């Protein structure tokens, strides 16, 4: 029995190490995807804000109404 235990001394440590590395890699990939999504969302918000920044929005609104026929 003692001989068997000596042969398997590092197998539990190796298993835990591999599992922790795997979990770390998965969490890193998830973090990178969330970060990329957040960056894309911020860029879209900035683009939308730039599009809606007009000096005289009333004139734009009236011009749109005149062109649409209402």
BAFI-3210 file (N, C-alpha, C; in Angstrom, 3 decimals, decimal comma, padded with zeros to 6 digits):
// residues 70
n [1|2|3|4|5|6|7|8|9|10|11|12|13|14|15|16|17|18|19|20|21|22|23|24|25|26|27|28|29|30|31|32|33|34|35|36|37|38|39|40|41|42|43|44|45|46|47|48|49|50|51|52|53|54|55|56|57|58|59|60|61|62|63|64|65|66|67|68|69|70]
n.u [000,819|001,947|003,812|002,291|001,091|003,322|004,018|001,977|002,194|002,491|000,365|-002,155|-001,519|-000,653|-003,039|-004,682|-003,206|-003,336|-006,107|-006,537|-005,060|-006,520|-009,036|-008,243|-007,468|-009,929|-011,439|-009,919|-010,314|-013,081|-013,112|-011,673|-013,427|-015,666|-014,531|-013,856|-016,404|-017,436|-015,750|-016,445|-019,097|-018,810|-017,563|-019,615|-021,529|-020,205|-020,117|-022,855|-023,466|-021,944|-023,300|-025,750|-025,178|-026,037|-026,125|-028,395|-031,138|-033,841|-034,161|-033,210|-035,150|-037,479|-036,712|-036,605|-039,275|-040,433|-039,302|-040,371|-043,053|-045,075]
n.v [-001,192|001,244|001,639|002,148|004,609|006,260|006,408|007,902|010,444|013,119|013,347|014,356|016,985|017,787|017,472|019,419|021,709|021,750|021,993|024,519|026,178|025,799|026,879|029,522|030,314|030,128|032,072|034,328|034,511|035,010|037,480|039,050|039,035|040,369|042,825|043,707|043,911|045,948|048,081|048,365|049,111|051,590|053,050|053,101|054,587|057,039|057,710|057,999|060,146|062,149|062,352|063,374|065,867|068,837|072,234|073,832|072,408|072,714|073,875|071,795|069,891|071,127|071,291|068,614|067,902|069,470|068,314|065,781|066,057|066,510]
n.w [000,000|000,752|-001,244|-003,512|-002,836|-002,780|-005,450|-006,548|-005,566|-006,633|-008,376|-007,635|-007,102|-009,625|-011,073|-009,823|-010,454|-013,295|-013,596|-012,415|-014,132|-016,485|-015,726|-015,258|-017,842|-019,200|-017,801|-018,436|-021,212|-021,253|-019,926|-021,771|-023,965|-022,882|-022,333|-024,926|-026,025|-024,430|-025,149|-027,861|-027,561|-026,247|-028,285|-030,185|-028,779|-028,599|-031,334|-031,859|-030,170|-031,411|-033,836|-033,032|-032,049|-032,784|-033,806|-034,254|-033,771|-034,219|-036,770|-038,343|-037,808|-038,854|-041,544|-042,208|-041,892|-043,919|-046,205|-046,103|-046,581|-044,738]
ca.u [000,000|002,824|004,480|001,316|000,934|004,518|004,006|000,943|002,382|002,305|-000,734|-003,204|-000,994|-000,678|-004,432|-005,133|-002,493|-003,914|-007,462|-006,446|-004,618|-007,662|-010,018|-007,669|-007,539|-011,336|-011,817|-009,225|-011,018|-014,359|-012,806|-011,287|-014,635|-016,478|-013,823|-014,009|-017,792|-017,560|-015,066|-017,269|-020,280|-018,405|-017,330|-020,921|-022,150|-019,534|-020,580|-024,236|-023,421|-021,449|-024,352|-026,844|-024,736|-026,318|-026,236|-029,773|-031,912|-035,177|-034,092|-033,084|-036,452|-038,387|-036,283|-036,997|-040,727|-040,731|-038,893|-041,184|-044,388|-046,056]
ca.v [000,000|002,415|001,797|002,766|005,996|007,015|006,616|008,868|011,614|014,394|013,334|015,267|018,334|018,035|017,629|020,731|022,719|021,785|022,530|025,953|026,828|025,766|027,856|030,844|030,606|030,364|033,376|035,351|034,635|035,676|038,885|039,725|039,228|041,407|044,101|044,080|044,329|047,243|049,078|048,586|049,846|052,980|053,682|053,355|055,695|058,271|058,018|058,474|061,494|063,071|062,546|064,144|067,188|069,840|073,550|074,308|071,214|073,102|074,037|070,455|069,245|071,741|070,900|067,226|067,897|070,022|067,352|064,568|066,377|066,670]
ca.w [000,000|000,800|-002,535|-004,411|-002,423|-003,160|-006,898|-006,897|-004,711|-007,322|-009,335|-007,177|-007,298|-011,059|-011,458|-009,340|-011,231|-014,645|-013,470|-012,150|-015,374|-017,397|-015,249|-015,479|-019,276|-019,544|-017,249|-019,205|-022,490|-020,975|-019,632|-023,005|-024,764|-022,249|-022,524|-026,329|-026,197|-023,768|-025,985|-029,046|-027,133|-026,001|-029,579|-030,783|-028,042|-029,032|-032,690|-031,757|-029,587|-032,426|-034,825|-032,469|-031,618|-033,805|-033,197|-034,303|-034,059|-034,692|-038,220|-038,913|-037,676|-039,827|-042,888|-042,393|-042,085|-045,244|-047,222|-046,046|-047,076|-043,671]
c.u [000,868|003,499|003,542|001,156|002,145|004,526|003,028|001,041|002,050|001,120|-001,863|-002,765|-001,042|-002,102|-004,954|-004,473|-003,094|-005,322|-007,428|-005,986|-005,767|-008,708|-009,522|-007,761|-008,970|-011,780|-011,154|-009,908|-012,350|-014,128|-012,458|-012,506|-015,518|-015,836|-013,965|-015,424|-018,013|-016,912|-015,886|-018,511|-019,944|-018,148|-018,649|-021,624|-021,520|-019,971|-021,994|-024,266|-022,925|-022,525|-025,460|-026,445|-024,909|-026,519|-027,678|-030,672|-033,304|-035,194|-033,969|-034,425|-037,437|-038,005|-036,684|-038,499|-041,117|-040,384|-039,767|-042,613|-045,433|-046,359]
c.v [001,265|002,667|002,485|004,256|006,834|007,310|007,708|010,148|012,923|014,431|014,272|016,721|018,711|018,264|019,001|021,842|022,861|022,377|024,036|026,724|026,887|026,808|029,275|031,244|030,909|031,736|034,516|035,580|035,350|037,160|039,656|039,985|040,331|042,775|044,606|044,578|045,709|048,346|049,399|049,403|051,320|053,725|054,015|054,515|057,021|058,678|058,589|059,887|062,522|063,364|063,452|065,523|068,169|071,179|074,043|073,149|071,544|073,268|072,690|069,732|069,799|071,354|069,465|067,120|068,419|069,032|066,103|064,811|066,494|068,100]
c.w [000,000|-000,535|-003,529|-004,081|-002,828|-004,657|-007,305|-006,066|-005,414|-008,246|-008,914|-007,379|-008,773|-011,546|-011,047|-010,147|-012,627|-014,598|-013,245|-013,388|-016,369|-017,000|-015,486|-016,946|-019,688|-019,034|-018,004|-020,552|-022,301|-020,716|-020,902|-023,888|-024,191|-022,454|-023,961|-026,600|-025,583|-024,597|-027,234|-028,702|-026,873|-027,311|-030,263|-030,092|-028,454|-030,429|-032,660|-031,185|-030,591|-033,459|-034,307|-031,958|-032,772|-033,111|-033,178|-034,723|-034,588|-036,212|-038,909|-038,891|-038,707|-041,249|-043,185|-042,640|-043,467|-046,342|-047,235|-046,510|-045,982|-043,400]
res [x|x|x|x|x|x|x|x|x|x|x|x|x|x|x|x|x|x|x|x|x|x|x|x|x|x|x|x|x|x|x|x|x|x|x|x|x|x|x|x|x|x|x|x|x|x|x|x|x|x|x|x|x|x|x|x|x|x|x|x|x|x|x|x|x|x|x|x|x|x]
***
